[in-house]
Amino acid sequence: MRPARLRYGLAAMHRRLLPALLSATCLTVAVGANPVGSAAASTPKVAIESGNPINDQGSSYDYRSNITAISPRVPGLSIEVLEFADRLLLRNHTGKTVTIYGYEGEPYARVLANGTAEQNVRAPATYLNTNFYAQVTVPPIASSSAPPKWEVVDRTGEFEWHDHRIHWMSPVPPARVQNQSKRTLIFDWQVPIMVGTTKGAIDGQLFWTPESSKAPLAVIILGVVILIAGLAFVVFVRRRRARTALAGGRGSGTGGLGGAPEEAW
């Protein structure tokens, strides 16, 4: 009696391995790469995010700005970089006024002790910060020597702003990035602030940090693992089928009642 045919032949395994490999590859790409959504680009404005870093004033996946120090060190003062190297977010719960200074040393913005955030409409930085490469015309009202004119923008103790000092001011990669697949320090940066009457600064560093090179490597590794596992399974099935066929042949030769049992899996 001829042994029953196994459900998992080599051709069947190939039909199952290919979709699995493709699915795992797509999943790895989605995890390894940075997500790009379909949200429309937001209008450059304080405390506004589009939800998609690439749509926020020109942020790039290849740059990272990191804060290395904040002075003076005061409890209740926190600052973080948003969207790679796009914006800074300052939270003031110090009980003192925290002032941020612009590119010419002018008072640009401040968060009062009561949580009110204000922006100086006479500061050139107020207008320069509305475009990723500062490609704007600063109105005559703005001057670093003009007395501040404060305008309330928030009352939550926070102020968020785009700052040109923390990012690369060109769509062309920096000359010092000789190998675009290697993490490279571009420059150190500093944003002057004042807490109460004490002068200080936010210090940081800008890096070229390519992320796109990681996803293909992960895809290759995962694909090899899946392929090896699939081939091992095929070998196992073929050997088991051979043993089943041999056992069936012996059963027929000795007058076995039913021969080899049919594989149930």
C-alpha positions as a Markdown table, in Angstrom:
| # | Residue | x | y | z |
|---|---|---|---|---|
| 1 | Met | 0.0 | 0.0 | 0.0 |
| 2 | Arg | 1.4 | 3.4 | -1.0 |
| 3 | Pro | 1.8 | 5.8 | 2.0 |
| 4 | Ala | -0.5 | 8.7 | 2.2 |
| 5 | Arg | 0.9 | 12.0 | 0.7 |
| 6 | Leu | 2.1 | 14.5 | 3.3 |
| 7 | Arg | 0.4 | 17.9 | 3.4 |
| 8 | Tyr | 3.7 | 19.8 | 3.5 |
| 9 | Gly | 5.7 | 19.0 | 0.5 |
| 10 | Leu | 8.7 | 21.1 | -0.7 |
| 11 | Ala | 6.6 | 23.1 | -3.2 |
| 12 | Ala | 4.0 | 23.8 | -0.5 |
| 13 | Met | 6.7 | 25.0 | 1.8 |
| 14 | His | 8.0 | 27.4 | -0.8 |
| 15 | Arg | 4.5 | 28.8 | -1.3 |
| 16 | Arg | 4.3 | 29.5 | 2.4 |
| 17 | Leu | 7.8 | 30.8 | 3.0 |
| 18 | Leu | 7.7 | 33.5 | 0.3 |
| 19 | Pro | 4.6 | 35.4 | 1.8 |
| 20 | Ala | 6.1 | 35.0 | 5.3 |
| 21 | Leu | 9.4 | 36.5 | 4.2 |
| 22 | Leu | 7.8 | 39.3 | 2.4 |
| 23 | Ser | 5.5 | 40.1 | 5.4 |
| 24 | Ala | 8.4 | 40.0 | 7.9 |
| 25 | Thr | 10.5 | 42.2 | 5.6 |
| 26 | Cys | 7.8 | 44.8 | 5.4 |
| 27 | Leu | 7.4 | 44.7 | 9.1 |
| 28 | Thr | 11.1 | 45.3 | 9.7 |
| 29 | Val | 11.2 | 48.2 | 7.3 |
| 30 | Ala | 8.3 | 49.8 | 9.2 |
| 31 | Val | 10.0 | 49.3 | 12.5 |
| 32 | Gly | 13.5 | 50.2 | 11.4 |
| 33 | Ala | 12.7 | 53.2 | 9.4 |
| 34 | Asn | 11.2 | 56.4 | 10.7 |
| 35 | Pro | 7.5 | 56.7 | 10.1 |
| 36 | Val | 6.4 | 59.3 | 7.5 |
| 37 | Gly | 2.8 | 60.2 | 7.8 |
| 38 | Ser | 0.5 | 62.1 | 5.5 |
| 39 | Ala | -0.2 | 65.1 | 7.6 |
| 40 | Ala | 0.1 | 68.4 | 5.8 |
| 41 | Ala | 2.9 | 70.7 | 6.7 |
| 42 | Ser | 2.1 | 73.0 | 9.6 |
| 43 | Thr | 2.4 | 76.8 | 9.5 |
| 44 | Pro | 5.5 | 77.8 | 11.4 |
| 45 | Lys | 4.1 | 79.0 | 14.7 |
| 46 | Val | 4.9 | 78.8 | 18.4 |
| 47 | Ala | 3.6 | 75.7 | 20.1 |
| 48 | Ile | 2.3 | 74.1 | 16.9 |
| 49 | Glu | 3.3 | 70.6 | 15.7 |
| 50 | Ser | 2.1 | 68.8 | 12.6 |
| 51 | Gly | 2.6 | 65.4 | 14.2 |
| 52 | Asn | 5.1 | 64.6 | 11.4 |
| 53 | Pro | 8.7 | 65.7 | 12.0 |
| 54 | Ile | 9.5 | 65.9 | 8.3 |
| 55 | Asn | 6.7 | 68.4 | 7.8 |
| 56 | Asp | 7.8 | 70.6 | 10.6 |
| 57 | Gln | 9.8 | 73.4 | 9.0 |
| 58 | Gly | 12.2 | 71.1 | 7.2 |
| 59 | Ser | 13.4 | 68.7 | 9.9 |
| 60 | Ser | 15.6 | 65.9 | 8.7 |
| 61 | Tyr | 15.9 | 62.4 | 9.9 |
| 62 | Asp | 19.7 | 62.6 | 9.5 |
| 63 | Tyr | 20.3 | 65.3 | 12.2 |
| 64 | Arg | 20.0 | 65.1 | 15.9 |
| 65 | Ser | 20.5 | 68.0 | 18.4 |
| 66 | Asn | 21.2 | 67.0 | 22.0 |
| 67 | Ile | 21.3 | 69.2 | 25.1 |
| 68 | Thr | 24.5 | 68.7 | 27.0 |
| 69 | Ala | 24.0 | 71.3 | 29.8 |
| 70 | Ile | 21.6 | 73.8 | 31.2 |
| 71 | Ser | 22.8 | 76.7 | 33.5 |
| 72 | Pro | 22.0 | 77.8 | 36.0 |
| 73 | Arg | 20.8 | 74.5 | 37.4 |
| 74 | Val | 17.5 | 75.4 | 39.0 |
| 75 | Pro | 14.8 | 73.0 | 40.2 |
| 76 | Gly | 11.6 | 73.4 | 38.1 |
| 77 | Leu | 13.4 | 74.4 | 34.8 |
| 78 | Ser | 13.4 | 71.8 | 32.0 |
| 79 | Ile | 14.3 | 72.1 | 28.4 |
| 80 | Glu | 14.1 | 69.5 | 25.6 |
| 81 | Val | 14.7 | 69.2 | 21.9 |
| 82 | Leu | 11.6 | 68.4 | 19.7 |
| 83 | Glu | 11.6 | 66.6 | 16.4 |
| 84 | Phe | 15.3 | 65.8 | 15.9 |
| 85 | Ala | 16.7 | 69.3 | 15.7 |
| 86 | Asp | 13.7 | 71.4 | 15.0 |
| 87 | Arg | 12.5 | 73.1 | 18.1 |
| 88 | Leu | 13.2 | 73.6 | 21.8 |
| 89 | Leu | 10.5 | 73.4 | 24.5 |
| 90 | Leu | 11.1 | 75.2 | 27.8 |
| 91 | Arg | 9.1 | 74.5 | 30.9 |
| 92 | Asn | 9.3 | 77.0 | 33.8 |
| 93 | His | 8.2 | 76.0 | 37.3 |
| 94 | Thr | 11.0 | 77.7 | 39.1 |
| 95 | Gly | 9.0 | 80.5 | 40.6 |
| 96 | Lys | 11.2 | 83.0 | 38.6 |
| 97 | Thr | 11.0 | 84.6 | 35.2 |
| 98 | Val | 13.1 | 82.7 | 32.6 |
| 99 | Thr | 14.2 | 84.8 | 29.6 |
| 100 | Ile | 15.4 | 83.5 | 26.2 |
| 101 | Tyr | 17.7 | 85.7 | 24.1 |
| 102 | Gly | 17.8 | 86.0 | 20.3 |
| 103 | Tyr | 20.6 | 86.0 | 17.8 |
| 104 | Glu | 21.7 | 89.5 | 18.5 |
| 105 | Gly | 21.4 | 89.3 | 22.2 |
| 106 | Glu | 17.9 | 90.8 | 22.3 |
| 107 | Pro | 15.2 | 89.6 | 24.7 |
| 108 | Tyr | 13.3 | 87.2 | 22.5 |
| 109 | Ala | 10.8 | 85.4 | 24.8 |
| 110 | Arg | 10.2 | 84.8 | 28.4 |
| 111 | Val | 8.1 | 82.6 | 30.8 |
| 112 | Leu | 7.0 | 84.5 | 33.9 |
| 113 | Ala | 6.9 | 83.1 | 37.4 |
| 114 | Asn | 3.1 | 82.7 | 37.1 |
| 115 | Gly | 3.4 | 80.6 | 33.9 |
| 116 | Thr | 2.6 | 83.3 | 31.3 |
| 117 | Ala | 4.7 | 82.9 | 28.2 |
| 118 | Glu | 5.4 | 86.1 | 26.2 |
| 119 | Gln | 7.2 | 86.8 | 23.0 |
| 120 | Asn | 8.9 | 90.1 | 22.1 |
| 121 | Val | 7.4 | 91.3 | 18.8 |
| 122 | Arg | 10.3 | 93.7 | 18.4 |
| 123 | Ala | 12.9 | 91.0 | 18.4 |
| 124 | Pro | 14.3 | 90.0 | 15.0 |
| 125 | Ala | 14.3 | 86.4 | 16.2 |
| 126 | Thr | 10.5 | 86.4 | 16.4 |
| 127 | Tyr | 10.4 | 86.7 | 12.6 |
| 128 | Leu | 13.5 | 84.8 | 11.7 |
| 129 | Asn | 12.3 | 81.7 | 13.6 |
| 130 | Thr | 9.2 | 81.4 | 11.4 |
| 131 | Asn | 11.2 | 79.9 | 8.5 |
| 132 | Phe | 13.6 | 76.9 | 8.8 |
| 133 | Tyr | 16.4 | 78.7 | 6.9 |
| 134 | Ala | 15.4 | 82.2 | 8.1 |
| 135 | Gln | 14.4 | 83.2 | 4.6 |
| 136 | Val | 12.1 | 86.0 | 5.7 |
| 137 | Thr | 12.1 | 89.8 | 5.7 |
| 138 | Val | 12.3 | 91.2 | 9.2 |
| 139 | Pro | 9.9 | 94.2 | 9.5 |
| 140 | Pro | 11.1 | 97.6 | 10.5 |
| 141 | Ile | 9.5 | 97.3 | 13.9 |
| 142 | Ala | 12.0 | 94.7 | 14.8 |
| 143 | Ser | 15.4 | 95.7 | 16.1 |
| 144 | Ser | 17.8 | 94.2 | 18.7 |
| 145 | Ser | 18.2 | 97.7 | 20.2 |
| 146 | Ala | 14.4 | 98.4 | 20.5 |
| 147 | Pro | 12.7 | 98.2 | 23.9 |
| 148 | Pro | 10.8 | 94.9 | 24.2 |
| 149 | Lys | 7.1 | 94.8 | 23.4 |
| 150 | Trp | 5.7 | 91.6 | 25.0 |
| 151 | Glu | 2.8 | 89.6 | 23.6 |
| 152 | Val | 1.2 | 86.8 | 25.5 |
| 153 | Val | 1.4 | 83.4 | 23.6 |
| 154 | Asp | 0.7 | 80.9 | 26.3 |
| 155 | Arg | -0.3 | 80.5 | 30.0 |
| 156 | Thr | 0.8 | 77.0 | 30.8 |
| 157 | Gly | 4.4 | 77.7 | 32.0 |
| 158 | Glu | 5.8 | 76.5 | 28.6 |
| 159 | Phe | 7.3 | 78.1 | 25.6 |
| 160 | Glu | 8.2 | 76.3 | 22.4 |
| 161 | Trp | 10.2 | 77.8 | 19.6 |
| 162 | His | 12.3 | 77.0 | 16.5 |
| 163 | Asp | 15.9 | 78.0 | 17.0 |
| 164 | His | 18.4 | 78.3 | 14.2 |
| 165 | Arg | 21.3 | 77.8 | 16.5 |
| 166 | Ile | 20.5 | 74.1 | 17.0 |
| 167 | His | 20.3 | 72.9 | 13.4 |
| 168 | Trp | 22.2 | 73.0 | 10.1 |
| 169 | Met | 21.2 | 76.0 | 8.0 |
| 170 | Ser | 21.4 | 74.4 | 4.6 |
| 171 | Pro | 19.8 | 71.5 | 2.7 |
| 172 | Val | 23.3 | 70.5 | 1.6 |
| 173 | Pro | 25.1 | 68.2 | 4.2 |
| 174 | Pro | 28.0 | 69.8 | 6.1 |
| 175 | Ala | 31.5 | 69.4 | 4.6 |
| 176 | Arg | 32.7 | 67.6 | 7.7 |
| 177 | Val | 30.3 | 64.8 | 7.0 |
| 178 | Gln | 32.8 | 62.8 | 4.9 |
| 179 | Asn | 31.0 | 59.5 | 5.4 |
| 180 | Gln | 27.2 | 59.9 | 5.4 |
| 181 | Ser | 26.7 | 56.4 | 7.0 |
| 182 | Lys | 28.7 | 57.5 | 10.0 |
| 183 | Arg | 27.6 | 59.5 | 13.0 |
| 184 | Thr | 29.4 | 62.8 | 12.9 |
| 185 | Leu | 29.6 | 65.8 | 15.3 |
| 186 | Ile | 28.7 | 68.9 | 13.2 |
| 187 | Phe | 29.0 | 71.7 | 15.9 |
| 188 | Asp | 28.5 | 72.7 | 19.5 |
| 189 | Trp | 25.7 | 75.2 | 20.0 |
| 190 | Gln | 24.5 | 77.6 | 22.8 |
| 191 | Val | 21.3 | 79.5 | 23.4 |
| 192 | Pro | 21.6 | 82.2 | 26.1 |
| 193 | Ile | 19.0 | 82.4 | 28.8 |
| 194 | Met | 18.5 | 84.2 | 32.2 |
| 195 | Val | 16.7 | 82.7 | 35.2 |
| 196 | Gly | 15.6 | 85.5 | 37.5 |
| 197 | Thr | 18.7 | 87.8 | 37.4 |
| 198 | Thr | 21.2 | 85.0 | 36.8 |
| 199 | Lys | 22.6 | 84.7 | 33.3 |
| 200 | Gly | 23.0 | 81.2 | 31.9 |
| 201 | Ala | 22.7 | 79.1 | 28.7 |
| 202 | Ile | 21.4 | 76.0 | 27.1 |
| 203 | Asp | 24.4 | 74.1 | 25.7 |
| 204 | Gly | 24.1 | 71.3 | 23.1 |
| 205 | Gln | 25.6 | 69.5 | 20.1 |
| 206 | Leu | 24.3 | 68.8 | 16.6 |
| 207 | Phe | 25.1 | 65.4 | 15.1 |
| 208 | Trp | 24.7 | 63.9 | 11.7 |
| 209 | Thr | 23.0 | 60.6 | 12.6 |
| 210 | Pro | 21.9 | 58.6 | 9.6 |
| 211 | Glu | 19.0 | 56.3 | 10.4 |
| 212 | Ser | 18.1 | 55.0 | 6.9 |
| 213 | Ser | 21.1 | 52.6 | 6.8 |
| 214 | Lys | 19.9 | 50.5 | 9.7 |
| 215 | Ala | 16.7 | 49.3 | 8.1 |
| 216 | Pro | 18.2 | 47.4 | 5.1 |
| 217 | Leu | 20.6 | 45.6 | 7.4 |
| 218 | Ala | 17.8 | 44.5 | 9.7 |
| 219 | Val | 15.8 | 43.3 | 6.6 |
| 220 | Ile | 18.8 | 41.2 | 5.4 |
| 221 | Ile | 19.4 | 39.6 | 8.8 |
| 222 | Leu | 15.7 | 38.8 | 9.3 |
| 223 | Gly | 15.4 | 37.4 | 5.8 |
| 224 | Val | 18.4 | 35.1 | 6.3 |
| 225 | Val | 17.0 | 33.9 | 9.6 |
| 226 | Ile | 13.6 | 33.1 | 8.1 |
| 227 | Leu | 15.2 | 31.4 | 5.1 |
| 228 | Ile | 17.4 | 29.2 | 7.3 |
| 229 | Ala | 14.5 | 28.3 | 9.5 |
| 230 | Gly | 12.3 | 27.5 | 6.5 |
| 231 | Leu | 15.0 | 25.2 | 4.9 |
| 232 | Ala | 15.5 | 23.4 | 8.2 |
| 233 | Phe | 11.8 | 22.7 | 8.4 |
| 234 | Val | 11.7 | 21.4 | 4.8 |
| 235 | Val | 14.6 | 19.0 | 5.5 |
| 236 | Phe | 12.7 | 17.8 | 8.6 |
| 237 | Val | 9.5 | 17.2 | 6.7 |
| 238 | Arg | 11.3 | 15.4 | 3.8 |
| 239 | Arg | 13.1 | 13.1 | 6.2 |
| 240 | Arg | 9.9 | 12.3 | 8.1 |
| 241 | Arg | 8.2 | 11.5 | 4.8 |
| 242 | Ala | 11.0 | 9.2 | 3.8 |
| 243 | Arg | 10.8 | 7.3 | 7.1 |
| 244 | Thr | 7.0 | 7.1 | 6.7 |
| 245 | Ala | 7.4 | 5.7 | 3.2 |
| 246 | Leu | 10.0 | 3.1 | 4.4 |
| 247 | Ala | 7.7 | 2.0 | 7.3 |
| 248 | Gly | 4.8 | 1.6 | 4.9 |
| 249 | Gly | 6.8 | -0.5 | 2.5 |
| 250 | Arg | 7.9 | -2.8 | 5.3 |
| 251 | Gly | 4.3 | -3.1 | 6.5 |
| 252 | Ser | 3.1 | -4.2 | 3.0 |
| 253 | Gly | 5.9 | -6.8 | 2.7 |
| 254 | Thr | 5.0 | -8.5 | 6.0 |
| 255 | Gly | 1.3 | -8.6 | 5.5 |
| 256 | Gly | 0.5 | -5.6 | 7.7 |
| 257 | Leu | -3.2 | -5.0 | 8.1 |
| 258 | Gly | -3.3 | -1.3 | 7.4 |
| 259 | Gly | 0.2 | -0.2 | 6.3 |
| 260 | Ala | 1.5 | 3.1 | 7.4 |
| 261 | Pro | -0.9 | 5.4 | 9.1 |
| 262 | Glu | -1.8 | 8.6 | 7.3 |
| 263 | Glu | -0.1 | 11.8 | 8.5 |
| 264 | Ala | -2.6 | 13.9 | 10.3 |
| 265 | Trp | -0.6 | 17.2 | 10.1 |
